[in-house]
Amino acid sequence: MLKANKLSMQYDDTLALKDLSFTVAPGEIFCLLGQNGAGKTTTINIFLGLIEPTSGEALIDGVIAKKKSVRNTLAYIPEVVQLYGNLSGLENLDYFSRLAGFIYTKEGLKSLLKKVNLQEEAFNKRLVTYSKGMRQKVGIAIAIAKKASYILMDEPTSGLDPKASVEFAEICKELSANGVGILMTTHDIFNAVNIGSKIGIMKEGFLVHTTDTSKISAEELQELYIKTI
């Protein structure tokens, strides 16, 4: 599982995280809510091994996150998926799969793109023509192609239209059903309740509330969130 064990992060005079602890088991979707500056992206960056915490540990299946041995266990989908605009969706998927050590036939690549509901007519179009939702689908296809056990997502629904949000939610639920653990930062309360297994609310580096989505409605979560921030 992913485990944050008393993570703290100090930037000069700024406390970004304080004693943050939570777990994300295989198949769970843990949604972190909070205002900008609450520490959500710092948490993601620690699990990615991009920064080291001042104290505490970020563990991936019991191994410290910064170690290269667990890097292929993770996939990362940022708010804006960074892929090669002059390559097609199919070519991007092939390239990044090969970087991770996985080689697929053309039909295998197409199958992965179909799995994330990318329109077939877009497979060979350059990525510069894609919407944000379409780019995300290629990013998720890459995560599936590299057989990632856990996916980290930073504000993945920001800027998506309603149809794309629904499609994204369905893909996340399917990943969860297949045992993939997801840690997602978001401002989207409705999608957090719709997609997530668990929800945490962060404020000024602290995890102040954690709840199962089965125990709270979107309206109740919104009220709790507003009271918290």
SEKEMAR-780364 format. One record per residue (C-alpha): residue number from 0; x, y, z; residue in one letter. Coordinates in nm, 2 decimals, decimal comma. Layout:
N
<atom NUM; <X; Y; Z>; 'A'>;
...
//
This chain:
229
<atom 0; <0,00; 0,00; 0,00>; 'M'>;
<atom 1; <0,09; 0,37; -0,01>; 'L'>;
<atom 2; <0,16; 0,49; 0,34>; 'K'>;
<atom 3; <0,23; 0,84; 0,46>; 'A'>;
<atom 4; <0,38; 0,80; 0,81>; 'N'>;
<atom 5; <0,40; 1,13; 1,00>; 'K'>;
<atom 6; <0,52; 1,33; 0,70>; 'L'>;
<atom 7; <0,63; 1,68; 0,78>; 'S'>;
<atom 8; <0,78; 1,93; 0,53>; 'M'>;
<atom 9; <0,94; 2,27; 0,62>; 'Q'>;
<atom 10; <1,04; 2,52; 0,36>; 'Y'>;
<atom 11; <1,24; 2,79; 0,54>; 'D'>;
<atom 12; <0,97; 2,96; 0,75>; 'D'>;
<atom 13; <0,68; 2,78; 0,59>; 'T'>;
<atom 14; <0,53; 2,46; 0,73>; 'L'>;
<atom 15; <0,39; 2,28; 0,42>; 'A'>;
<atom 16; <0,31; 1,95; 0,60>; 'L'>;
<atom 17; <0,28; 1,85; 0,97>; 'K'>;
<atom 18; <0,26; 1,49; 1,09>; 'D'>;
<atom 19; <0,06; 1,37; 0,78>; 'L'>;
<atom 20; <-0,05; 1,01; 0,81>; 'S'>;
<atom 21; <-0,28; 0,80; 0,58>; 'F'>;
<atom 22; <-0,28; 0,48; 0,37>; 'T'>;
<atom 23; <-0,40; 0,39; 0,03>; 'V'>;
<atom 24; <-0,46; 0,02; -0,01>; 'A'>;
<atom 25; <-0,47; -0,16; -0,35>; 'P'>;
<atom 26; <-0,81; -0,08; -0,51>; 'G'>;
<atom 27; <-0,87; 0,22; -0,29>; 'E'>;
<atom 28; <-0,92; 0,58; -0,42>; 'I'>;
<atom 29; <-0,81; 0,83; -0,16>; 'F'>;
<atom 30; <-0,91; 1,19; -0,25>; 'C'>;
<atom 31; <-0,73; 1,48; -0,08>; 'L'>;
<atom 32; <-0,93; 1,80; -0,06>; 'L'>;
<atom 33; <-0,80; 2,14; 0,04>; 'G'>;
<atom 34; <-0,73; 2,49; -0,07>; 'Q'>;
<atom 35; <-0,42; 2,59; -0,27>; 'N'>;
<atom 36; <-0,13; 2,58; -0,03>; 'G'>;
<atom 37; <-0,28; 2,31; 0,19>; 'A'>;
<atom 38; <0,00; 2,07; 0,12>; 'G'>;
<atom 39; <-0,17; 1,84; -0,14>; 'K'>;
<atom 40; <0,09; 1,88; -0,42>; 'T'>;
<atom 41; <0,38; 1,86; -0,17>; 'T'>;
<atom 42; <0,24; 1,52; -0,06>; 'T'>;
<atom 43; <0,23; 1,40; -0,42>; 'I'>;
<atom 44; <0,58; 1,52; -0,49>; 'N'>;
<atom 45; <0,72; 1,34; -0,18>; 'I'>;
<atom 46; <0,56; 1,01; -0,30>; 'F'>;
<atom 47; <0,71; 1,08; -0,65>; 'L'>;
<atom 48; <1,05; 1,11; -0,48>; 'G'>;
<atom 49; <1,09; 1,46; -0,61>; 'L'>;
<atom 50; <1,14; 1,61; -0,27>; 'I'>;
<atom 51; <1,24; 1,46; 0,07>; 'E'>;
<atom 52; <1,03; 1,53; 0,38>; 'P'>;
<atom 53; <1,18; 1,71; 0,67>; 'T'>;
<atom 54; <1,07; 1,41; 0,88>; 'S'>;
<atom 55; <0,85; 1,11; 0,85>; 'G'>;
<atom 56; <0,83; 0,86; 0,56>; 'E'>;
<atom 57; <0,64; 0,80; 0,24>; 'A'>;
<atom 58; <0,63; 0,43; 0,17>; 'L'>;
<atom 59; <0,53; 0,23; -0,13>; 'I'>;
<atom 60; <0,47; -0,13; -0,05>; 'D'>;
<atom 61; <0,69; -0,08; 0,25>; 'G'>;
<atom 62; <0,98; 0,08; 0,06>; 'V'>;
<atom 63; <1,08; 0,44; 0,09>; 'I'>;
<atom 64; <0,93; 0,63; -0,21>; 'A'>;
<atom 65; <1,25; 0,80; -0,32>; 'K'>;
<atom 66; <1,42; 0,46; -0,40>; 'K'>;
<atom 67; <1,44; 0,37; -0,77>; 'K'>;
<atom 68; <1,32; 0,02; -0,70>; 'S'>;
<atom 69; <0,96; 0,13; -0,66>; 'V'>;
<atom 70; <0,95; 0,40; -0,93>; 'R'>;
<atom 71; <0,78; 0,17; -1,19>; 'N'>;
<atom 72; <0,52; 0,08; -0,93>; 'T'>;
<atom 73; <0,38; 0,44; -0,97>; 'L'>;
<atom 74; <0,23; 0,64; -1,25>; 'A'>;
<atom 75; <0,17; 1,01; -1,23>; 'Y'>;
<atom 76; <-0,11; 1,21; -1,40>; 'I'>;
<atom 77; <-0,07; 1,59; -1,34>; 'P'>;
<atom 78; <-0,33; 1,86; -1,39>; 'E'>;
<atom 79; <-0,19; 1,91; -1,75>; 'V'>;
<atom 80; <-0,06; 1,58; -1,89>; 'V'>;
<atom 81; <0,28; 1,65; -2,05>; 'Q'>;
<atom 82; <0,31; 1,45; -2,37>; 'L'>;
<atom 83; <0,47; 1,51; -2,71>; 'Y'>;
<atom 84; <0,23; 1,73; -2,91>; 'G'>;
<atom 85; <0,37; 1,64; -3,25>; 'N'>;
<atom 86; <0,33; 1,27; -3,19>; 'L'>;
<atom 87; <-0,01; 1,09; -3,21>; 'S'>;
<atom 88; <-0,18; 0,94; -2,91>; 'G'>;
<atom 89; <-0,07; 0,60; -3,03>; 'L'>;
<atom 90; <0,29; 0,71; -3,08>; 'E'>;
<atom 91; <0,30; 0,87; -2,73>; 'N'>;
<atom 92; <0,16; 0,56; -2,57>; 'L'>;
<atom 93; <0,42; 0,34; -2,76>; 'D'>;
<atom 94; <0,71; 0,57; -2,66>; 'Y'>;
<atom 95; <0,63; 0,60; -2,29>; 'F'>;
<atom 96; <0,55; 0,23; -2,26>; 'S'>;
<atom 97; <0,89; 0,15; -2,41>; 'R'>;
<atom 98; <1,06; 0,39; -2,17>; 'L'>;
<atom 99; <0,90; 0,19; -1,88>; 'A'>;
<atom 100; <1,03; -0,14; -2,04>; 'G'>;
<atom 101; <0,71; -0,26; -2,20>; 'F'>;
<atom 102; <0,67; -0,33; -2,57>; 'I'>;
<atom 103; <0,33; -0,37; -2,73>; 'Y'>;
<atom 104; <0,22; -0,45; -3,08>; 'T'>;
<atom 105; <0,02; -0,19; -3,26>; 'K'>;
<atom 106; <-0,30; -0,38; -3,19>; 'E'>;
<atom 107; <-0,20; -0,40; -2,82>; 'G'>;
<atom 108; <-0,16; -0,02; -2,81>; 'L'>;
<atom 109; <-0,49; 0,03; -2,97>; 'K'>;
<atom 110; <-0,65; -0,20; -2,72>; 'S'>;
<atom 111; <-0,51; 0,01; -2,44>; 'L'>;
<atom 112; <-0,65; 0,33; -2,59>; 'L'>;
<atom 113; <-0,99; 0,17; -2,64>; 'K'>;
<atom 114; <-0,98; 0,06; -2,27>; 'K'>;
<atom 115; <-0,97; 0,43; -2,17>; 'V'>;
<atom 116; <-1,25; 0,52; -2,42>; 'N'>;
<atom 117; <-1,04; 0,73; -2,65>; 'L'>;
<atom 118; <-1,22; 0,78; -2,98>; 'Q'>;
<atom 119; <-1,06; 0,55; -3,24>; 'E'>;
<atom 120; <-1,05; 0,82; -3,50>; 'E'>;
<atom 121; <-0,81; 1,01; -3,26>; 'A'>;
<atom 122; <-0,55; 0,74; -3,23>; 'F'>;
<atom 123; <-0,33; 0,86; -3,52>; 'N'>;
<atom 124; <-0,40; 1,24; -3,47>; 'K'>;
<atom 125; <-0,13; 1,46; -3,33>; 'R'>;
<atom 126; <-0,17; 1,53; -2,96>; 'L'>;
<atom 127; <-0,18; 1,91; -3,02>; 'V'>;
<atom 128; <-0,54; 1,85; -3,15>; 'T'>;
<atom 129; <-0,65; 1,67; -2,83>; 'Y'>;
<atom 130; <-0,87; 1,82; -2,56>; 'S'>;
<atom 131; <-0,76; 1,80; -2,20>; 'K'>;
<atom 132; <-0,98; 1,50; -2,14>; 'G'>;
<atom 133; <-0,83; 1,31; -2,44>; 'M'>;
<atom 134; <-0,48; 1,38; -2,31>; 'R'>;
<atom 135; <-0,57; 1,24; -1,97>; 'Q'>;
<atom 136; <-0,70; 0,93; -2,14>; 'K'>;
<atom 137; <-0,36; 0,88; -2,30>; 'V'>;
<atom 138; <-0,19; 0,94; -1,97>; 'G'>;
<atom 139; <-0,41; 0,68; -1,80>; 'I'>;
<atom 140; <-0,34; 0,44; -2,09>; 'A'>;
<atom 141; <0,03; 0,48; -2,03>; 'I'>;
<atom 142; <-0,02; 0,41; -1,66>; 'A'>;
<atom 143; <-0,21; 0,09; -1,75>; 'I'>;
<atom 144; <0,06; 0,00; -2,01>; 'A'>;
<atom 145; <0,34; 0,02; -1,75>; 'K'>;
<atom 146; <0,13; -0,20; -1,51>; 'K'>;
<atom 147; <0,14; 0,06; -1,24>; 'A'>;
<atom 148; <0,01; -0,06; -0,90>; 'S'>;
<atom 149; <-0,06; 0,30; -0,79>; 'Y'>;
<atom 150; <-0,15; 0,62; -0,97>; 'I'>;
<atom 151; <-0,10; 0,96; -0,83>; 'L'>;
<atom 152; <-0,33; 1,23; -0,98>; 'M'>;
<atom 153; <-0,30; 1,60; -0,92>; 'D'>;
<atom 154; <-0,62; 1,79; -0,99>; 'E'>;
<atom 155; <-0,72; 1,56; -1,27>; 'P'>;
<atom 156; <-1,08; 1,69; -1,32>; 'T'>;
<atom 157; <-0,98; 2,06; -1,33>; 'S'>;
<atom 158; <-1,11; 2,21; -1,66>; 'G'>;
<atom 159; <-1,29; 1,90; -1,78>; 'L'>;
<atom 160; <-1,64; 1,93; -1,93>; 'D'>;
<atom 161; <-1,92; 1,73; -1,76>; 'P'>;
<atom 162; <-1,90; 1,45; -2,02>; 'K'>;
<atom 163; <-1,53; 1,41; -1,98>; 'A'>;
<atom 164; <-1,57; 1,42; -1,60>; 'S'>;
<atom 165; <-1,82; 1,13; -1,61>; 'V'>;
<atom 166; <-1,59; 0,93; -1,84>; 'E'>;
<atom 167; <-1,29; 1,00; -1,61>; 'F'>;
<atom 168; <-1,49; 0,88; -1,31>; 'A'>;
<atom 169; <-1,58; 0,55; -1,49>; 'E'>;
<atom 170; <-1,22; 0,49; -1,58>; 'I'>;
<atom 171; <-1,11; 0,55; -1,22>; 'C'>;
<atom 172; <-1,37; 0,31; -1,09>; 'K'>;
<atom 173; <-1,26; 0,04; -1,34>; 'E'>;
<atom 174; <-0,89; 0,09; -1,23>; 'L'>;
<atom 175; <-1,00; 0,05; -0,87>; 'S'>;
<atom 176; <-1,20; -0,27; -0,95>; 'A'>;
<atom 177; <-0,88; -0,41; -1,10>; 'N'>;
<atom 178; <-0,68; -0,34; -0,78>; 'G'>;
<atom 179; <-0,51; -0,02; -0,87>; 'V'>;
<atom 180; <-0,47; 0,22; -0,58>; 'G'>;
<atom 181; <-0,52; 0,59; -0,66>; 'I'>;
<atom 182; <-0,41; 0,90; -0,46>; 'L'>;
<atom 183; <-0,59; 1,20; -0,60>; 'M'>;
<atom 184; <-0,57; 1,57; -0,51>; 'T'>;
<atom 185; <-0,88; 1,77; -0,61>; 'T'>;
<atom 186; <-1,11; 2,07; -0,54>; 'H'>;
<atom 187; <-1,41; 1,88; -0,69>; 'D'>;
<atom 188; <-1,63; 1,77; -0,40>; 'I'>;
<atom 189; <-1,89; 1,60; -0,61>; 'F'>;
<atom 190; <-1,63; 1,39; -0,79>; 'N'>;
<atom 191; <-1,45; 1,31; -0,47>; 'A'>;
<atom 192; <-1,77; 1,15; -0,33>; 'V'>;
<atom 193; <-1,85; 0,99; -0,66>; 'N'>;
<atom 194; <-1,51; 0,84; -0,73>; 'I'>;
<atom 195; <-1,34; 0,81; -0,40>; 'G'>;
<atom 196; <-1,33; 0,53; -0,14>; 'S'>;
<atom 197; <-1,19; 0,77; 0,13>; 'K'>;
<atom 198; <-1,16; 1,14; 0,15>; 'I'>;
<atom 199; <-0,92; 1,35; 0,35>; 'G'>;
<atom 200; <-0,95; 1,73; 0,40>; 'I'>;
<atom 201; <-0,62; 1,92; 0,44>; 'M'>;
<atom 202; <-0,56; 2,27; 0,59>; 'K'>;
<atom 203; <-0,23; 2,44; 0,63>; 'E'>;
<atom 204; <-0,04; 2,11; 0,61>; 'G'>;
<atom 205; <-0,26; 1,92; 0,85>; 'F'>;
<atom 206; <-0,50; 1,64; 0,76>; 'L'>;
<atom 207; <-0,79; 1,75; 0,97>; 'V'>;
<atom 208; <-1,07; 1,52; 0,86>; 'H'>;
<atom 209; <-1,08; 1,17; 0,71>; 'T'>;
<atom 210; <-1,39; 0,98; 0,62>; 'T'>;
<atom 211; <-1,52; 0,69; 0,40>; 'D'>;
<atom 212; <-1,74; 0,81; 0,11>; 'T'>;
<atom 213; <-2,00; 0,56; 0,21>; 'S'>;
<atom 214; <-2,06; 0,76; 0,53>; 'K'>;
<atom 215; <-2,10; 1,11; 0,38>; 'I'>;
<atom 216; <-2,30; 1,28; 0,10>; 'S'>;
<atom 217; <-2,17; 1,55; -0,13>; 'A'>;
<atom 218; <-2,39; 1,80; 0,05>; 'E'>;
<atom 219; <-2,25; 1,70; 0,39>; 'E'>;
<atom 220; <-1,89; 1,70; 0,26>; 'L'>;
<atom 221; <-1,94; 2,05; 0,11>; 'Q'>;
<atom 222; <-2,06; 2,17; 0,45>; 'E'>;
<atom 223; <-1,77; 2,01; 0,63>; 'L'>;
<atom 224; <-1,52; 2,14; 0,38>; 'Y'>;
<atom 225; <-1,65; 2,50; 0,41>; 'I'>;
<atom 226; <-1,64; 2,48; 0,79>; 'K'>;
<atom 227; <-1,29; 2,35; 0,78>; 'T'>;
<atom 228; <-1,13; 2,60; 0,54>; 'I'>;
//
